Amino acid sequence: MFDFLQGIFRKPPYPPQNRDEVNRLIQELIHIGETDDFLSERPGHPFNMQCRHIRARQIGARLDELGGLELMLYVHDKIKNRLGKTLIAHLEYCWAEIGRWVP
């Protein structure tokens, strides 16, 4: 319960001027998860040769640029709350090898 409340009241790990961009990226990740998933059984558009969603990886790289691992973890929590355990596990693997992210 403490982790849940801590997540709600945690200060976002990015400067206020990046708020709109981060919120758009979160919404885009939610849309990708709901429509395409973050992983595929076969490569091919919109998935790369490792069967990871190309745009979701680009978003992960941008989040890493904006706030590093701390921002990626913050967004991870937001996505997990919205999409659940299965899709968050897919996102974790999708983001492998981006910045300091370790699934």
C-alpha positions in Angstrom: 0.0 0.0 0.0 2.8 2.4 0.8 4.4 1.9 -2.6 1.0 2.7 -4.2 0.6 5.9 -2.3 4.3 6.8 -2.8 3.8 6.4 -6.5 0.7 8.7 -6.5 2.5 11.5 -4.5 5.9 11.1 -6.0 7.2 14.2 -7.7 7.7 13.6 -11.4 11.4 13.1 -12.3 11.5 15.6 -15.1 11.6 19.4 -15.4 8.2 21.1 -15.6 8.9 22.3 -19.2 8.9 18.6 -20.3 5.6 17.7 -18.7 3.5 17.9 -21.9 6.0 15.9 -23.9 6.3 13.2 -21.2 2.5 13.0 -20.9 2.1 12.6 -24.7 4.7 9.8 -24.6 2.9 8.0 -21.8 -0.4 8.2 -23.8 1.3 7.0 -26.9 2.8 4.0 -25.0 -0.7 3.2 -23.6 -2.1 3.3 -27.1 0.7 1.1 -28.5 0.1 -1.4 -25.6 -3.6 -1.5 -26.2 -3.5 -1.8 -30.0 -0.2 -3.5 -31.0 1.4 -4.8 -27.8 5.1 -4.1 -27.2 6.3 -7.5 -28.5 5.4 -9.7 -31.4 6.0 -13.3 -32.3 7.4 -12.2 -35.7 9.5 -9.3 -36.9 8.0 -6.9 -39.4 6.4 -3.4 -39.2 5.9 -2.1 -36.5 8.3 -4.5 -34.9 12.1 -4.8 -35.3 14.1 -7.9 -35.9 14.1 -8.7 -32.2 10.2 -8.5 -32.3 10.2 -5.3 -30.2 7.9 -2.4 -31.1 10.0 0.2 -32.9 8.1 3.3 -31.7 8.0 2.0 -28.1 11.7 1.7 -28.2 12.1 5.2 -29.6 9.9 6.5 -26.8 12.0 4.6 -24.2 15.2 6.2 -25.7 13.6 9.7 -25.5 12.5 9.1 -21.9 16.1 8.1 -21.2 17.3 11.3 -22.8 14.9 13.4 -20.7 15.3 11.8 -17.3 17.3 8.6 -17.5 16.4 5.5 -15.5 14.4 7.5 -13.0 12.0 8.8 -15.6 11.8 5.4 -17.3 10.8 3.8 -14.0 8.2 6.6 -13.4 6.7 6.0 -16.8 6.8 2.2 -16.2 4.7 2.6 -13.1 2.2 4.7 -15.0 1.9 2.2 -17.8 1.7 -0.7 -15.3 -1.2 0.9 -13.5 -3.0 1.3 -16.7 -2.2 -1.8 -18.7 -1.4 -4.5 -16.1 1.2 -7.2 -15.5 1.4 -8.9 -18.8 1.8 -5.8 -21.0 4.2 -4.2 -18.6 6.4 -7.3 -18.7 6.4 -6.9 -22.5 7.3 -3.3 -22.2 10.2 -4.2 -19.9 11.6 -6.6 -22.5 10.9 -4.1 -25.3 13.1 -1.5 -23.5 16.0 -3.8 -23.0 19.4 -2.2 -23.8 18.0 1.4 -23.6 20.1 3.5 -21.3 20.5 1.8 -17.9 17.2 -0.1 -18.3 17.5 -3.7 -17.2 14.3 -5.9 -17.5 
